[in-house]
Amino acid sequence: MDLLDAPVRVTWRLSGRSGALSTENLLRVADRLLDAGVFFVMLDGAPMRHDGIDQLLPHLQKAGCRVTAVCGLHPGEVLHPICSDGPIDLLIDATSACERLDLSLLEAQVERARARNLEPGILFRPSPKNLLQIQDLLSFCAALDIKRLKLPNMAIDDSLNPPSGSDLIGPAHLEQLKTAFADDADRFPQGVALEIHDLFLWELLHPDAASRREGYAGCQAANSLAHVAASGDLMPCSSWPLSLGSLLHESLIELWQTPRRFEIRRMIEALPEDCRRCRDLGVCYGGCRGLALSRSDRACQQMRDPMCAGPR
């Protein structure tokens, strides 16, 4: 894929450890995204609990931007009046419910959303600690006739600290999940559409896929993808703790033309040597480069995608 003049998809965390932007600044950042022609925005970080959501959401939608809002398990998030004002693409974050091994709160939130004539999808953030819980969540989605399950990439926090090895899913974790699924004939229920960011996890959960993932062209950080932190800083993607600058002070188009952005793309293109020898390079294109390239240990920056076991 050629270098784009602006990202197509943006994830935007509205609140975090650093707090949240004022409504005025929220709308300023939104205008920067709209001026750049961003098509898809996923609002995260408890967006339905931000005081400015009733202005932000219609502001984006009226400009033709497709918006997805992620909500937690707090009842007020799906009972917010904005949910009744028009169509909204809603994802319910199931991560905390799965970690507590109690899906009753999740089920109650799904029922609240449906009572508002919303058909929510489910979002689950995979980690080494919760990966095996995907089994229960797939069964939950099938039982409640939930059509969409999204597994996004690992998101950074406001501290911008590089991820540690213990935070990342590796080949051993994938093998554990594969083993757990091995004796379960119904492990992939029909009717649940899986949206999986990470290629190697996608392969494991699509064992009968006849061809490579449609539309996948390798790491798209700082190209078709970008991330906006709660501070308003623009990041290459939600897995890459590096600020390209603040959208409160510069336009997205300006930040997308800076030397730092082009350097990121050069880093992504400079694949580890063993990736170049792999027969599946044309399938994964090096996978997720951000999680390796953002590591504080410089030696790790020449490593493969953390989920990759080695050349095939």
N, C-alpha and C positions, 0 to 999 in steps of 0.2 A: 504494500500500500504506500502510495506517495505521501509526502509530508502535507498535512492539511493546514489551512490558514486559521482554523479554529477547531476545537473539539466538537464532536457530535453529541457525546454523552458526558454528563457531569454529575458526580455525586456531591451532595452539599450537606455538611453537618451543621445544623443550626445552633446547637448548644454543646458545650463540652467543659473541660476543666477550667478553661479560660473564661467561662461565662457564655454570653450570647450577645450578638449585635443588637442595637436598637432597631426599632421598626424602620426608621429613616435610613439607616445604613443597610439594613436588609434589602430594602427596595433599591438602593443604589447598586448593590452587588447584583441584584436581579436584572437591572437594566444593562449592566456590563455583559451578562450572559446573553440577554436578548439581542443586544447590539451586535454581538459576534455571531448570531444565528444558531445558537445551541438548540438542538432539537429535543433532547431528552434530559430531564433533571430528576434525580432521585433525592428527595429530602429525607435526611436521617438526623439522629440526635434529638429525639422527641419533638419533631416539628409541630405536632398538633397541640403541644403545650406551650409553644412560643406565643407571646402576646401579639405578634405581627402576622400570624398565619392567615387570619381572615382577610388581610390585605395582600399578602405575598402570593397565596395560591391563585386567586382570580387574576392577579396581575400577570403571572406567568401563563396561565391558561388562555387568557384573552389574546395574548400575543402569538398563540398557536404552538406553544411549547407543551410537550407531553410530560406530565408531572406524575411521579409516583411518590406517595408519602408512606413512610415506615412508622408504625405506631407500636408502642409497647403493650403491656397488660393492664395499664391503668384505665378504668372504665371511661373516664372523661375524654380519652383520646378518640374513641369512635363515636362518642355521644356529642362531640363538638358540633355546634350549629353549622359550621362550614361543610360538614359531611352531607348535609341535606340541601345545600344550595345548588348542587350540580354534580355531574359525574366525577368521581375521584378514583384513581387507581390506588388501592390500599394494600399494603403488606403488613402483616402482623408478625412482629419479631418473637419467635418461639424460643430463642436461645436460653433465656433465663428459666423458662418453664421446664425445658428439657434438662437443664442442669440440676433443677430441684426434683427431677423425676416425678413431677406432678403436672399433668396436662389439663387438669380441670379448669385452671384459670385461663388457659389458652382456648379451651372449648367455649367457655363463657364469653370470651372476647369475640370469637367467631360468631356466636349467636347474636351478640349485640350489633355487630356490623350487619348481619343479615336482616335484623329487625329494622335497620335504616336503609334497606334495599341496596346494600353494598355486598358485593361478592369478593371477599378478600382472598389474597394469596398468603402464603406463609414464607417468612424469611428465617433462615437458620445460618448462624455464623460458625463454620467449622473450625475446630481447634484440636490439638492433640488430646485434650481432656474430654471432649464431648463427641468425638467422631463416631463412635459406635452407636450413639443415640439416633443416628440417621435412620436406623431400622425402625425404631418405634415411631419416629415422626412420619415416615412413609406410610406406615399402617394407620396412623392417626388421620392423615390426609385422605386416604382411601375410605376410611370409615365415615368421615364427615363430608365426603364428596367434594373435597377441596381440589381445585383443578391445577393449582400452580404452586410449586415449591422452588424458592430461589436460594441458592447457596453462593453468596458473594465472596470476593477475595478478602483476605485479612486486612482489616482497616487499622490505620495508625491512630494514636490518640493525640491530644493537643500538645503533649510534651515534645513531640517530634523526635522522641528517642528511637534509634534504630531497633528493629526487632531482634530478640535474642534467639539462639537456636532452639531453646526449650519452648518457645512460643509457636514454632513453625511445625506444620504437618510434614512428616518425612516419609520415605519409602516404607519404613517399618510400620508406621501407623496405617498406611494404605494396605499393607499385607494383613494386618489384624482385621481391618474392615472386610477385606476380601474373604478371609477365613470365616468371619462371622456370618457372611452372606452365603457361604458355600452350601450349607445344608438347608437353606430356606428357599423353597421352590417359588414362593410368592413374594420374593423380596422386592420385585419391581412392579408394583400394582399398576394396572391399566388405568388410564384416565388422568394420571398426575403428570403434568408437564414439568420437567426438571430444567431449571435454568442454572447452570453451574459455570462459575468463572474459571476455576482451575482445571487445566486440560487433563491432568492425570487422574483427578477425582472424577471428571466427566467420563473418561474412558472406563473407569471401574464401574460406574453406575449406568453405563450404556454398553454392556458387553456384547450385544448383538448388533451394534451399529455397523452398517455395511461399508461406510466410508468415513472419512475424516469429518470433523465438526464443520458444518456449513458456515461459511463466512469468517472462519478463524484465520487470522493472518499474523499470529504472534503477538508479542507484547505491544500494546497500543498506548502505553503511558506517554503523556506529552504529545500525543498525536490525535487519535479519535477520542481518547479518554482524558479526563481531568477531574480534579477533586478540589472542592472549596472547604477549607477548615472553618471552624466556628469563629475564628478571628477575622475571616474574610481573605486569608492568604490563599493563593492558588497553588496547588500541588500537581505533580505529574499524574498521579492517580492516588486512590485511597490507600494504597500499600506503600507509598514512597514518601518518607518524611523529609521532603526538601521543598522549601518555599521558592516559588518563582517570582514572588512579589505580592503586594496587596491589591486586591480589586477595589479597595476603598480609595486608592490613590492613582491607579493606572487602569487603563482598559484591558480587557482580556486580549484583544488584538495586539496591543503593545507588548504585553507580557509574553505572548506566543511568538514574538519575533526577537526575543532577547537571546544573547549568546548562551545563557544557561540552558534554555529549552533545547537549542540545537545540540549542545553538548550531551544532554540526556539521551537524545536520539542516537548520537554516535556511540555512546556507551552501550546502548541496547543492541546496536548492530554488531558491536565487537564481541561476538559469541565466544564462550570458552572453547578451547581447542578440541576437547572431546565431543562437544556438540557438533562441530563441523564434520566429524568422522561418523556420526550416527546416521543410520539408514532412515530414521524417522524425522530427520531435520525438517523435511518438507511437510511434516504433519504438525510438529509442535513449534518450529521456528525458535527454539530456545526457551519456550514456555514463559513463565513469569520472571522477568529480569529484575523488577524492582526490589523484591524481597532479598535477593542476593546482593545487588548493587548498593543498597542502602545500609548494609551491615557496617557496623563500626570497625570491625576487624578487616583491614584492607585485604588480607589474604582470602577472605570469604568472597570478595567482590569478583573473583574469577571463577566462582563455583557455578554449578548448574542451578536450574530451578530446584528449590529445596525438596520438592516432591519426587524428583527424578532419581532413579536408582543407578543410572549409568547408561552409557551408549548401548543401543540395541543392534 
